[in-house]
Amino acid sequence: MRAADLSAPCLTKVSNGVALCLLLALVPSEASSGCTDSAATNFDASADTDDGGCAYNCNALITNTGAPAGARCFIFADGKWPTDLTGAADEGIITVTPGEHWIVQGHPTGGPKLAPAVQSLSDTRFAVVGAGTALDLRYTGLDATASGAGPARIDECKTRACGGGVAASNAKIRIVGCTFSDTSASFGGAVLAVASSTVLIERSTFTKPSGTKGGALFVQDSDLTVLSSSFHRAQAQTQSGGGIWTHGSLVNISDCSFDHCTSGGAPALGDAVYLGCDTGSCQPVMIRGTRFQPFDKEKTAVIGGSWLATVGGCAEHPCEAGFSCSYQNYSLWCDRCPDKTVGQDGLTCLTCEAGKQAAARPSLPPLPRSHLQRQ
């Protein structure tokens, strides 16, 4: 049963000279199930729960993910991955053909909306190298332990194992609804991205990944966006960044959770996040709607480098109009302005002047769950 929207505006109606306040609320509707993956051919935008019945074809995936025409698709079907994908592995590494865009699509098996539900590619890693090379990894589970050196085409990996699940250099990777379980590597226990790569990770789970530096993610001189994802017991064994290690990168971490992540060394260098920068032009990092458990102001997030990266505040990263912005435990939080107030700058909510009332705000987007349940 969907909850009524109790934040709907009050409208004033005059009856026989008496002002009456009428609360407009959404009528509760029955929960429904269907395909919740927007890239599927049978996506149902009204579904609350995935029924495990999503259907895929390459044309729809290219269109719905925004991939370029001619992208290659590998779709899990009939209980197995296509052999032209699994057969491409060389010592456990599948290398995306330089200059190509690959889509690797698992099959959601059903469950709460937006929850990762995947098919595994066990003991397999991906290498994505070179301008114009891209990988869309969707609803796929990885559990590889990287040993030795490699991928060899990435300079940072010629003497060490990098990227326990995905390693990218000057490339684009998008990871949606995936799980990384017990992956490990020297740099980037789950994902490594360097040399002007672009990384988007959404609705994914990292469970017990480990590395020397960057227990889950190692990102250097690249763009990183992580949305609605969770990091459980990620570990940087001897160096920094138990969950995420970044350096010289544009970083956006929103609506995520970090649970008992740890880093090595004494003192610990960023149990959850390490942010580093060596130039004077570092842009403020955005961390919004994100929880760190447990929270330790000395250890949870650490800023390093010869120049200090900064965690941007409300001035640098205001909320949308109609919301107020606050800062707590290294994260920004956006709260909907209450009735009879207005918020035009995304920073504060102001009480309406006497005789005036706030305009109706039915079009405001819903906040992610993490915003609504702050501790």
N, C-alpha and C positions, 0 to 999 in steps of 0.2 A: 504494500500500500504506500503510495507516495504521500509525503507529508504536505499539508496545506502550507502555502506561502504566507506566513504571518507577518512578513515585512511589507506586504502590499499597502499602498497608500490609503489614508483615510480621506474620503471626499465629504464635503459639507453639503448637506441638503436642508433647505429651509421649508418647514411645514407649519403653517399657521403662525409664522413669526418665530418659531422655535428651531434652533440649529440642531440638527441631528448628525451624529458621526457614524458613517457606514463603513465598516471594514470589508474591503474586497479581498477575498482569499481564493486561491485556486481550489477547484473541486477535486478532492482526492480521487485517484484512478487506480484501477487494479494493475499490479505489476505484470509485466509481460516478458516473454523470453523470445530470443531470435538471434540472428547473427550480429555481433557488436563490432566486427572489424570493418571499418569504413572502406577498406581496399577490396573487400569481397564483392562478388557480383550480386549477392542477395543481402546486402547490408540493411539492417532494420534500425533506423535512428530512434525508434520509440522503445526498443528493447532494453530492459534493465539487467537481464541475465543472459549470458551467451549459452545457446542450446547445443553447441558443438556441431552445428550444421552449416558453417560457412563454406561457400563454394568459390573457387578461384579459377581464373584463366589468365593467360599472359596479357592479353589486350586490356583487360580490366585493371590488372595490377599496374601496368604502365600508365594508364590514364589516371587512376585513383591515387597513385603515389607521386605523380608528377615526374616520373622518369622519362628520359628522352625516347623518342621512337627508335626502335632497334635494340633496346635494352634486352639482355638475356634473362630468362626467368627459369628458376628451378623450384618446382612446387612439390611439396610432400603430398603424395596421393597413393591410395591403395595400400597404406601401411608402410610405405618405404619412400626413400629419397631417390631421385633419378640417378642412374648410373653415370651419366655424364658429369654430375657434380661429385659424387663420391669417388669416381674413378680418376678425378683430376688431382687427388691428394698425392703429394710427394713427401714422404717421411712425415705424414700427418699435417702438412701445410697445403691448403688450397689457395693458389695464387690467382686473383682476379686478373684476367687478361688486360695488359696495359691499354688504356684508352677506352675500355668498355665499362658499361654500367650493368651490374648484376643485381638481380632481385632474388633472394633466397627466402622462400615463403613456407613456414611451417603451418600446421593446422591447429587452430585453437580447439581445445577439447571440451570447452564448456566451463561455466563458472561465473562468478560475479563479474559485472561489467568492468572492463579495463584490467582485470587481473591477468598476469602472464600465465599462459597455458600453451605448452610447446612440445615439439618433438626434438629429441636430442640428435646431435651430430657428435658422437663420442670420440674423444681423442683426436679432434680435428681443430685446426686453427686456420684463420684466413689472413692472407697478406694482400694489401691493397696499396699499390705504389704507382705514383706518377700522375701528372696533371691530366685531367679528363677521365681518371679512373675512379669508379664509385661502387659502393656496396650498400644495398638495402638489405639488412638482416632482420627478418620479421618472424616472431613467434618460434624461435629456435633456441634450443638449449645446448650449451657448450660446457665441457668439463675436462679440457685438455691440461696436461702438465707439460709445459715447454721445457725441454732439456737441450743442452749444448748451445750453439749459437744459431741465430737466425730470427726472422727471415733475412738472408744474406744481402738482399738488395736494399736493405735499410741500414744506413751507416751506423746508427746507434746499436744495431743488433749484430754486427759482424764479429763481436767478441763475446756476446752474451745472448741469452734467450730473451726475447721481447714479445709482449702481448700474448698472454695465455689463451686468449680467444680470438682477438683481432689485432693486427698490427698495420698501421697506415702511415704513409709518408707522402706529403704533397697530394693528398687524395681526399675524397669525401666518403664518410661512412654515416649511415643512419641505422640505429638499432632500436627496434620497437617490440615491446612485449617479450623480450628474451630473458633467459636465465643463464647465469654463469655460476657454476657450482664447483668449488674446490679447484678452480683454475689457478695456475701459478706460472711465474716467469721472473727473471731478474728485474726487468723494468716493466711495470704494468702487468700485474697479475692476471687481469682480464683483458684490458684494452690499452694499447699504446698508440699515440698519434703525435707525429712530429712534422716539421718542415712545411708549415702553412697548410696543414690539413684542416678540414672542417668536420666536426663531430656533433651529431645530435643523438642523444640517448633518451628514450621515452618509455615509461611504464615498464621498466626492466628491473630485475632483481639480481644482486650480487651476493652470493652466500659463501663465506670463508675463502675468498680469493687471497692470494699472498704473493708478495714480491719483495725484493731487496729495497726498492724505491717505488712508491705508488702501488699499494696493495691491490687496489682494483683498477684505477686509471692512472696512466702516466701521460701527460699532455704537455708538449713543449712547442712554443712558437706557433700555436694553432688556435683555432676557435672551438670552444667547448660549451655545449648547452646540455644540461641534464634536467629532465622534467619528470616529476611523479615517479621517481625510482627509489629503491631502497638498497642499503649497504649493511650487511649483517656480518659482523666479526671479520671485516677485512683487515689485513695485517701487512704493514711494511716491516719486514723482519729485523733489519738492522739500520735502516735509514728513515726517511721522512715520508709523510703522506700515507697514513694507514688506509684511508678510503680513496682519496684523490690527491695526486701530486701534479701541480701545474707550474710552469715557468714561462714568463713572457707571453702569456696567452690571454685572450678575451674569454672570460668565464661567466656563465649564467647557471646557477644552481637553484632550481625552484621546486617547491612542494616535494622535497625529498626527505628521507630519514636515514640517519647513521646510528647504528646500534652496536655498541661495544667494539668499535674499531680501534686499533692500536698501532703505534709506531715504535721502532726500536731506537737505540741510542739513549744517551743521558745528557741533557734532559730529552724527553720525547719531543719529536718535531712534527706536531700536527697529527694527533691520533685520527682525526677524521679528514682534515683538509690541510694541505700545505700550499701556500700561494707565494710564488717567487717572481722576481722581475729584476732585470739588469739594465734597463734603460730608463730614461727620464720621461718617457711617454706612455707609461703603463696606464691602462684605463681601469677605473674602479670595478672591482668584482661585484657581481650582484648575487646575493644569497637571499632568497625570499621564501617564506612559508616552510622553512626547513628545521627539523628537530635533530638535536644531537643528544644521544643517551649513552652513557651518562655525560653531563656537561661539566667541563672543567675549563675555566677561563684561561688557564695557563697552558693547557695541553690540547684542547679540542681542535682549535684552528690556529695555525702559526703562519706568520708572514715573514718571508725572508728574502735574500738576494741583496746585491749591492745597492739597489733602489728598493724601497718598500712598496710592494703592491698594497692597495687599500681596498677594504670592504666598503663599497659605496653605501651611503645612507639614503634617507628619504629624499634629500635634495637631488641626488644623482639619479635615483630610481623611484620616482613618485608612483603611487598607485593610479588606477583609473579614476576619472571623475566620479564622484558619488561614494568614494571610500576615503578613509583616513589612513595614515601611514604611521607605524611605530617600529621600534628596534628593540629586540630582546635576544640575548644569547646568540650573537653573531648572525641573526637573521632579521630581515624586514618582515613585517606583517601588515596585511591590508584588511581593514574592518569596514563593513558597510556602514554608511552614515545612518543613524536612526531617524525615525520619522520626525518631522518638524525641524530638520537640519538640512544644510546643503554642503556639499564638498565639491568645489570646482577645480581645485589645484592638485587633487590627489594626495594632499598632505594633512589637512585638517577638516573637521566638520564644524560649521558655524550655525548657531541658532538663528532662525528666521526673525526678522524684525517684527515688532508688534503689528498685527493686522495683516501679516503676510504668511503664506505657508509654502512649503516646498512643492515643486512640481512633481507630478506622478513620475515614478521611475520604473515602469514595467520592463524596460529593455535592458536593465543592468544585468550583466552576465553573472551566473552563479559562481561563488567562490569554490576553489578546490577544497576538499575535505580538511586538509591540513590547516587552512586558514581558519576554519570554523571551530576547530577543536584545540586551540592553543592551551598549553599548560602554564 
